[in-house]
Amino acid sequence: MKVLLRYSSVTSKEPHIAKVILETKAMINIVRANVSPVGGETVLDVSDDKYEEVVELFRSRGVDVILLPDPILLDEKRCFQCGVCISACPVAALRLLEGWR
């Protein structure tokens, strides 16, 4: 399961991911990260067996957690090249090609 972590200027200064991995022994993959001293976001892929425990630990540490249970899927039959999917995709997997395709 995927989660989006949002950090504030306070919570971005701590090694939350490392601490959660050590406490839960969960398999966590960092899919995307953009964290600075003023805040940021990280998308994680968390093993299903530890998912609830990991989410609760991040929340207890003051990190905002947004659950990403369903992936964003591209349906080319319904797409009309507006570009909204690019900004909504948490892992930056979608992009516009030449001619706004």
Sequence and secondary structure as in RCSB ss.txt:
>XXXX:A:sequence
MKVLLRYSSVTSKEPHIAKVILETKAMINIVRANVSPVGGETVLDVSDDKYEEVVELFRSRGVDVILLPDPILLD
EKRCFQCGVCISACPVAALRLLEGWR
>XXXX:A:secstr
 EEEEEE TTGGGS HHHHHHHHH   EEEEEEEEETTEEEEEEEE GGGHHHHHHHHHHTT EEEEE S     
TTT     HHHHH TT      GGG 
